[in-house]
Amino acid sequence: MICAAGCDSTKGNVGQMQTYSFSNLEPAWIRNGEPIKFEGAQWYPTDGVENLLDSEVYSVGEYRGVPFFVEKIDIRPYNRLYTKFDKNKFRYFKKREEKKND
């Protein structure tokens, strides 16, 4: 009896973790390499994918109907933005260096 009660108490916060919905089909604008416009910059999709838990990211906005995220450990200025396209799969977006005309 005691073991069953002890085992029951190890569930932690199962079922209480933050989750974000996603579509298995990424929008054409992402697949075509179009940027997210956020905080006065353009963030371009990469071929890079990160395996992150929903609890490791924070939603910072929505662009063209797609929510985007930053890692909870990241601070401004952000290094990457992410969109979710599968369970624990996030495509990352990076700012491109702007060319300055001298």
C-alpha positions in Angstrom: 0.0 0.0 0.0 2.7 2.4 0.9 4.7 1.8 -2.3 1.6 2.4 -4.4 1.0 5.8 -2.7 4.7 6.6 -3.1 4.7 5.7 -6.8 1.6 7.8 -7.3 3.3 10.9 -5.9 6.1 10.7 -8.5 3.9 11.8 -11.4 5.0 15.5 -11.0 3.1 17.8 -13.2 2.2 15.3 -15.9 -0.8 16.8 -17.8 -0.1 20.3 -16.6 2.8 21.2 -18.9 2.4 24.0 -21.4 1.6 22.7 -24.9 1.3 24.4 -28.2 -0.7 23.2 -31.2 0.8 22.8 -34.6 0.1 21.9 -38.2 2.0 19.0 -39.8 2.1 21.0 -43.0 4.1 24.2 -42.8 2.7 27.2 -44.6 4.0 27.9 -48.1 5.5 31.2 -47.1 7.8 29.4 -44.7 8.7 26.7 -47.2 9.4 29.5 -49.7 11.9 31.1 -47.4 9.9 34.3 -46.6 10.7 36.0 -43.3 8.9 36.7 -40.1 8.8 40.4 -39.4 9.4 40.9 -35.6 10.7 43.9 -33.6 11.7 45.8 -36.7 13.8 43.0 -38.2 13.3 40.2 -40.7 13.9 36.6 -39.5 14.4 34.0 -42.2 13.7 30.3 -41.9 16.6 27.9 -42.0 16.9 24.2 -42.7 17.8 23.9 -39.0 15.4 22.1 -36.7 15.6 21.9 -32.9 14.1 19.3 -30.7 12.5 21.2 -27.9 9.8 20.6 -25.4 6.9 23.0 -25.3 7.9 23.8 -21.8 11.3 25.0 -23.1 9.9 27.8 -25.3 7.8 30.9 -24.8 5.3 32.3 -27.3 6.2 35.9 -28.3 3.8 36.5 -31.2 2.0 35.3 -34.3 2.8 36.1 -37.9 0.5 35.3 -40.8 -1.5 33.0 -38.6 1.6 31.1 -37.3 2.6 31.4 -33.6 6.4 31.9 -33.1 8.5 31.3 -30.1 11.9 31.9 -28.4 13.7 29.6 -26.0 12.9 30.5 -22.4 16.6 30.8 -21.6 17.1 33.4 -24.4 17.1 37.1 -23.7 16.9 40.1 -25.9 18.3 40.6 -28.4 17.0 37.1 -29.3 19.3 34.8 -31.2 16.6 32.7 -32.9 12.8 32.6 -33.4 11.0 29.2 -33.8 7.9 27.9 -35.4 6.5 24.5 -34.4 5.7 22.0 -37.1 5.6 18.6 -35.3 5.8 17.2 -31.8 8.9 18.6 -30.2 10.1 19.9 -33.6 10.8 23.6 -34.1 12.2 25.2 -37.2 14.4 28.1 -36.4 14.7 31.5 -38.0 17.7 33.8 -37.9 18.2 37.5 -38.7 20.2 38.2 -41.8 23.0 40.8 -41.5 21.8 43.9 -43.3 24.2 45.4 -45.8 25.0 49.0 -45.1 25.8 51.4 -48.0 28.7 53.6 -47.0 
